[in-house]
Amino acid sequence: MAVRPILEYPDPRLSTSSAPVTMFDAELQRLVDDLLETLYAAGGIGLSAPQIGDLRRVAVMDVSGEASAPQVYVNPEVQSRSAWGLVEESCLSVPGVVANVIRATKVRVRAQDPAGESFEREVEAMNAVCVQHELDHLNGKLFIDHLSPFRRWRIRSRLKAAARAADERRDVA
């Protein structure tokens, strides 16, 4: 297991759709282990493979607040959504940004575990929001893509400027 660097916006890999997992092997289990270790080290509640540069449809979550209830979703698909609401979201790949997004707070999701076994479950509240957020990552979408065009433009402009400034500091050093 290893803590991997988390990609940050505007990295283009965050805008790329992920490929379905077809090999359920030790390499996939290493990816899952790395995702969980990286998630816990970063103090987040959800992380998808594209956020660490791996474009496979794998996401992990743990909304327990105690790093005690890991959930793994391989090739997840939302089957149904209900109970829509306005929820506050943030993202490890979009640091420093918090915004309200309209999401379903009740979701039925179908996925596979790391061994390839299919499952379906209904999740609610923060679990439902997190599943949708991570599924967006697998589809090359960020939570800020759900915001108004003006708000999205403002956030993207600020993040791109911060990335340019960081690059300039690295060039000087």
C-alpha positions as CSV (number, residue, x, y, z in Angstrom):
1,M,0.0,0.0,0.0
2,A,1.1,3.5,-0.8
3,V,-0.1,7.1,-0.4
4,R,-0.3,8.4,-3.9
5,P,-0.3,12.1,-5.0
6,I,-3.8,13.5,-5.6
7,L,-4.2,15.3,-8.9
8,E,-5.6,18.8,-8.7
9,Y,-7.6,20.9,-11.1
10,P,-6.7,21.8,-13.9
11,D,-5.0,18.5,-14.6
12,P,-6.6,17.2,-17.8
13,R,-6.8,13.6,-16.5
14,L,-9.6,14.8,-14.2
15,S,-11.7,15.6,-17.3
16,T,-11.2,12.1,-18.9
17,S,-13.8,9.3,-18.6
18,S,-12.5,6.2,-17.0
19,A,-12.4,2.7,-18.6
20,P,-14.4,-0.2,-17.1
21,V,-12.4,-2.7,-15.0
22,T,-12.1,-6.0,-16.7
23,M,-9.2,-7.6,-14.8
24,F,-10.0,-8.4,-11.1
25,D,-6.5,-9.3,-10.0
26,A,-3.8,-8.4,-7.5
27,E,-3.0,-5.2,-9.4
28,L,-6.6,-4.1,-8.9
29,Q,-6.4,-4.9,-5.2
30,R,-3.2,-2.8,-5.0
31,L,-5.1,0.1,-6.6
32,V,-7.9,-0.2,-4.1
33,D,-5.4,-0.4,-1.2
34,D,-3.6,2.7,-2.5
35,L,-6.8,4.6,-2.9
36,L,-7.9,3.8,0.7
37,E,-4.5,4.7,2.1
38,T,-4.4,7.9,0.1
39,L,-8.0,8.7,1.2
40,Y,-7.2,8.3,4.9
41,A,-3.9,10.2,4.7
42,A,-5.7,13.1,3.0
43,G,-8.6,13.1,5.5
44,G,-11.3,12.8,2.8
45,I,-14.4,10.7,2.6
46,G,-14.2,9.6,-1.0
47,L,-11.6,9.1,-3.7
48,S,-11.7,7.8,-7.2
49,A,-8.9,6.2,-9.3
50,P,-8.7,9.2,-11.8
51,Q,-7.8,11.4,-8.9
52,I,-4.5,9.5,-8.5
53,G,-4.0,9.3,-12.3
54,D,-5.4,5.8,-12.9
55,L,-8.2,5.9,-15.4
56,R,-10.1,2.8,-14.3
57,R,-13.7,2.9,-12.9
58,V,-12.8,2.4,-9.2
59,A,-13.9,4.5,-6.3
60,V,-13.5,4.2,-2.5
61,M,-15.4,5.9,0.3
62,D,-15.6,6.0,4.1
63,V,-18.1,8.4,5.5
64,S,-17.7,7.0,9.1
65,G,-15.4,9.8,10.2
66,E,-13.3,7.2,11.9
67,A,-11.6,5.4,8.9
68,S,-13.5,2.3,10.0
69,A,-16.1,1.6,7.2
70,P,-14.4,1.5,3.8
71,Q,-16.6,1.0,0.8
72,V,-15.2,-0.1,-2.6
73,Y,-17.1,0.4,-5.9
74,V,-15.7,-1.1,-9.1
75,N,-17.6,-0.2,-12.3
76,P,-20.4,1.6,-10.4
77,E,-23.6,2.6,-12.0
78,V,-26.5,4.6,-10.5
79,Q,-29.7,2.7,-11.0
80,S,-32.1,5.3,-9.5
81,R,-32.0,8.6,-7.7
82,S,-34.6,10.3,-5.4
83,A,-35.0,12.8,-2.6
84,W,-33.2,15.7,-4.2
85,G,-31.6,18.4,-2.0
86,L,-29.0,21.1,-1.8
87,V,-25.8,19.7,-0.3
88,E,-22.4,21.2,0.5
89,E,-19.5,19.6,-1.3
90,S,-15.8,19.9,-1.6
91,C,-13.1,17.8,-3.3
92,L,-9.6,16.7,-2.7
93,S,-8.8,17.6,-6.4
94,V,-10.3,21.1,-6.1
95,P,-8.7,22.3,-2.8
96,G,-10.1,25.2,-1.0
97,V,-13.4,25.2,-2.8
98,V,-16.7,24.5,-1.1
99,A,-20.0,24.9,-2.8
100,N,-23.7,23.9,-2.7
101,V,-24.7,21.4,-5.3
102,I,-28.1,19.8,-6.1
103,R,-27.8,16.0,-5.6
104,A,-30.1,13.1,-4.9
105,T,-29.9,12.1,-1.2
106,K,-31.1,8.6,-1.9
107,V,-29.5,6.4,-4.6
108,R,-29.5,2.8,-5.7
109,V,-26.1,1.8,-7.0
110,R,-24.9,-1.3,-8.8
111,A,-21.2,-2.2,-8.7
112,Q,-18.6,-4.9,-8.3
113,D,-16.2,-5.5,-5.4
114,P,-12.5,-6.0,-6.1
115,A,-13.0,-9.8,-6.6
116,G,-15.5,-9.0,-9.4
117,E,-18.7,-10.0,-7.4
118,S,-21.6,-7.8,-8.3
119,F,-23.7,-6.1,-5.7
120,E,-26.5,-3.6,-5.5
121,R,-27.3,-1.3,-2.6
122,E,-29.4,1.6,-1.6
123,V,-27.5,4.4,0.0
124,E,-28.8,7.6,1.6
125,A,-27.6,11.0,2.9
126,M,-23.8,11.5,2.8
127,N,-23.2,8.1,1.3
128,A,-25.5,8.9,-1.6
129,V,-23.9,12.3,-2.2
130,C,-20.4,10.7,-2.1
131,V,-21.3,7.9,-4.5
132,Q,-22.6,10.5,-7.0
133,H,-19.5,12.7,-6.5
134,E,-17.1,9.8,-7.1
135,L,-19.1,8.5,-10.1
136,D,-18.8,12.0,-11.6
137,H,-15.0,11.7,-11.3
138,L,-15.2,8.4,-13.2
139,N,-17.1,10.2,-15.9
140,G,-14.6,13.0,-16.1
141,K,-16.7,15.5,-14.3
142,L,-16.0,17.6,-11.2
143,F,-18.5,18.9,-8.7
144,I,-17.9,22.4,-9.8
145,D,-19.4,21.4,-13.2
146,H,-22.7,21.4,-11.4
147,L,-22.5,25.1,-10.6
148,S,-23.7,28.0,-12.5
149,P,-21.5,29.0,-15.5
150,F,-20.4,32.2,-13.8
151,R,-19.5,30.6,-10.5
152,R,-17.7,27.8,-12.4
153,W,-15.8,30.3,-14.4
154,R,-14.7,32.2,-11.3
155,I,-13.5,29.1,-9.5
156,R,-11.7,27.8,-12.6
157,S,-10.0,31.1,-13.2
158,R,-8.8,31.3,-9.5
159,L,-7.6,27.6,-9.6
160,K,-5.7,28.1,-12.9
161,A,-4.0,31.2,-11.6
162,A,-3.0,29.4,-8.5
163,A,-1.6,26.5,-10.6
164,R,0.4,29.0,-12.8
165,A,1.8,30.7,-9.7
166,A,2.9,27.3,-8.2
167,D,4.6,26.4,-11.5
168,E,6.4,29.7,-11.5
169,R,7.6,29.2,-7.9
170,R,8.9,25.7,-8.9
171,D,10.7,27.2,-12.0
172,V,12.4,29.9,-9.8
173,A,13.5,27.4,-7.1
